[in-house]
Amino acid sequence: MRNNLKVLRAIKNISQEELANQIGVSRQTINAMEKGKYVPSTLLALKLARYFAKPVEEIFELEEND
């Protein structure tokens, strides 16, 4: 699964730590998601969508092998 969290963070000019604090997860979780090493739960994906005011589908995208 791909995502554009890093781009969205850059647009808002916030760090991984700031995003993590707003969402209620660790900075390492944000880092792992950005690197594609962690697939978020539905709850976490929805929290991110709410935070960025975007549909989940604009943040996360399935890859062909998903």
Secondary structure as UniProt FT lines:
FT   STRAND          2..3
FT   HELIX           5..12
FT   HELIX           16..23
FT   HELIX           27..34
FT   TURN            35..36
FT   HELIX           42..52
FT   HELIX           56..59
FT   STRAND          60..61
FT   TURN            64..65
//
